[in-house]
Amino acid sequence: MSTETVLAAVLIVVGLAGVVVPVLPGLVLVALGVGLWAFAEGSVAGWVVFGIAVAVLVLGTVVKYALPGKRLRESGVPWITLAAGALLGVFGFFLVPVVGLFLGFILGVYLAELLRLSSHAAAWPSTVQALKAVGLSMLIELAAGLLATAVWIGGVVLA
């Protein structure tokens, strides 16, 4: 196994971890890993594998935003609520290492919905819907990353 293949594998694994730990650009690292391997491979088959992997990653990224966003719109959670969650998530990331991003997001969504709807009973279901949407988004991103990784592994075995 070549050094480039090992480095590509490391990039892909770090990218998959980046899906779960949102500090890292997960799918970008997966694409870079497959691209590094395709460049080092220097064959048509390598570039075909790269093209298929990138197509899977792009499709996964589109679905990652479209499907949860549609579900949130259907449940009545406005985009400004998600923006508040994202903003407090960024602050939380710097205030409380590791879990601050998640805690800040939850708190931001809850506070925005509490302001908008004026009661805990109305704000909490919206917060739960936002959390479900984020979870679905992460699952879709992880599935795309794993599928692109499977395409790459197939390419490595066949090459």
C-alpha positions in Angstrom: 0.0 0.0 0.0 1.4 3.4 -1.0 2.0 6.3 1.2 -0.6 8.3 -0.7 -3.2 5.6 -0.1 -2.5 5.6 3.6 -2.6 9.4 3.7 -5.9 9.3 1.7 -7.3 6.8 4.2 -6.3 9.1 7.1 -8.0 12.1 5.5 -11.1 10.1 4.9 -11.3 8.8 8.5 -10.7 12.3 9.9 -13.4 13.6 7.5 -15.9 11.0 8.7 -15.1 12.0 12.3 -15.7 15.6 11.2 -19.3 14.7 10.4 -19.8 13.9 14.0 -17.5 16.6 15.4 -18.6 19.6 13.5 -15.3 21.5 14.0 -13.8 19.7 11.0 -15.0 20.0 7.4 -16.1 16.4 7.2 -17.2 15.8 3.6 -14.5 18.1 2.2 -11.8 16.0 3.9 -13.3 12.9 2.5 -13.3 14.4 -1.0 -9.7 15.6 -0.5 -8.7 12.1 0.5 -10.2 10.4 -2.5 -8.8 13.2 -4.7 -5.3 12.6 -3.3 -5.6 8.9 -4.0 -6.9 9.5 -7.6 -4.1 12.0 -8.3 -1.5 9.5 -7.0 -3.1 6.6 -8.8 -3.0 8.6 -12.1 -5.3 6.3 -13.9 -8.7 6.8 -15.6 -10.2 4.4 -13.1 -8.9 6.5 -10.2 -10.5 9.6 -11.6 -13.8 7.8 -12.3 -13.8 6.7 -8.6 -13.1 10.3 -7.6 -15.9 11.6 -9.8 -18.4 9.1 -8.4 -17.3 9.8 -4.8 -17.7 13.6 -5.4 -21.1 13.1 -7.0 -22.2 11.1 -3.9 -20.9 13.8 -1.6 -22.5 16.6 -3.5 -25.9 14.8 -3.6 -25.5 14.1 0.2 -24.8 17.7 0.9 -27.9 18.9 -1.1 -30.1 16.3 0.6 -28.6 17.2 4.0 -30.0 20.7 3.8 -33.1 20.1 1.7 -34.8 17.3 3.7 -34.4 18.6 7.3 -35.2 22.1 6.1 -38.4 20.9 4.5 -39.4 19.1 7.7 -38.7 22.2 9.8 -40.8 24.4 7.5 -43.6 21.9 7.8 -43.4 22.0 11.6 -43.4 25.8 11.6 -39.9 26.5 12.9 -38.6 29.7 11.2 -35.1 30.1 9.9 -34.4 32.9 12.4 -34.8 30.3 15.2 -32.1 28.1 13.6 -29.9 31.2 13.1 -30.2 31.9 16.9 -29.3 28.3 17.6 -26.3 28.5 15.4 -25.1 31.8 16.9 -25.4 30.5 20.5 -23.8 27.3 19.3 -20.7 29.2 18.2 -20.5 31.0 21.5 -21.0 27.8 23.4 -18.2 26.1 21.4 -15.8 28.6 22.8 -17.2 28.8 26.3 -17.6 25.1 27.0 -15.2 22.8 25.2 -16.5 19.7 23.4 -20.2 20.0 24.3 -20.7 23.7 24.1 -21.7 23.7 20.5 -24.6 21.4 21.1 -25.6 23.0 24.4 -25.5 26.5 22.8 -27.5 25.3 19.8 -30.2 23.9 22.0 -30.3 26.9 24.2 -30.4 29.3 21.3 -33.3 27.5 19.6 -35.2 27.2 22.8 -34.7 30.9 23.7 -35.7 32.1 20.2 -38.8 30.0 20.3 -39.6 31.1 23.8 -39.4 34.7 22.7 -41.5 34.0 19.6 -44.2 31.8 21.2 -44.1 33.2 24.8 -44.5 29.9 26.6 -42.4 26.8 27.5 -45.2 24.5 26.3 -45.1 26.0 22.8 -41.3 26.5 22.6 -40.1 23.0 23.6 -41.8 21.1 20.7 -40.1 23.4 18.3 -36.8 22.9 20.0 -37.2 19.1 19.7 -38.1 19.4 16.0 -34.9 21.5 15.4 -32.8 18.8 17.2 -34.4 16.1 15.2 -33.6 18.0 12.0 -30.0 18.5 13.0 -29.7 14.8 13.8 -31.2 13.8 10.5 -28.8 16.2 8.8 -25.8 14.5 10.5 -27.1 11.1 9.5 -27.5 12.1 5.9 -24.0 13.6 5.9 -22.5 10.5 7.5 -24.3 8.2 5.0 -22.9 10.2 2.1 -19.4 10.1 3.6 -19.6 6.3 4.2 -21.0 5.7 0.7 -18.1 7.8 -0.9 -15.7 5.8 1.3 -17.1 2.6 0.1 -16.7 3.8 -3.5 -13.1 4.7 -2.7 -12.4 1.3 -1.1 -13.8 -0.4 -4.2 -11.5 1.6 -6.3 -8.5 0.8 -4.2 -9.3 -2.9 -4.3 -9.8 -2.9 -8.1 -6.8 -0.7 -8.9 
